[in-house]
Amino acid sequence: MSIGILGKKLGMSQFFDDEGRSIPVTVIEAGPCRITQLKNEASDGYSAVQIGFGEIREKLVNKPAKGHLAKSGSDPLRHLREYRVDGVEGLELGAAITVTAFEAGQKVDVSGDTIGRGFAGWQKRHGFSRGPMSHGSKNHREPGSTGAGTTPGRVYPGKRMAGRYGGKQITTRGLTILKVDAERNLLVVKGSVPGKPGALLDIRPAKRVGSKVAT
């Protein structure tokens, strides 16, 4: 049963197919992850699997986390993630999950945090056009009108304005795995995924094949 796996983005490269065409790809170091907890209907009210990824120094883990990880015999781990499943039969506490759970040609959904760009203006955040740059214009990078006058006398919620840009979780759906390197724990995925190099990624078997959407 393929649950999912955690990994980190290494960067983008290119992959050449049999016809010599260049395909943009993302290289992901995925796993190995450790099963740190199994939940079932009887004890927790639902079935789920918790996995951990990323080694961390023991001094950086608090006592409750150490006790939790000790139950599965795991070393200190930086990231923990839970996956809902129909049942936990056949899964073993402390077992390793590696890239061998995936295969070339498989579709996956990849979640991660986009690159945070801080406070950004209208042009950068929403792609607004700038104003005139000459003839006495004073609205080079201003937003223009933000609403009507006396009625309604306020700015409607949801109006596209300056503010925080990036730094939120999105999911890119239906990406194709082009190569699985079990020796180096690598997945080569067609296209781009959220985040910058080193960012944490959550890779799961695709629920549906479709376009890229944000969640």
Summary of the structure (lengths in Angstrom):
residues: 215
radius of gyration: 22.7
end to end distance: 24.9
largest distance: 74.1
contacts: 590
relative contact order: 0.25
helix: 11%
strand: 38%
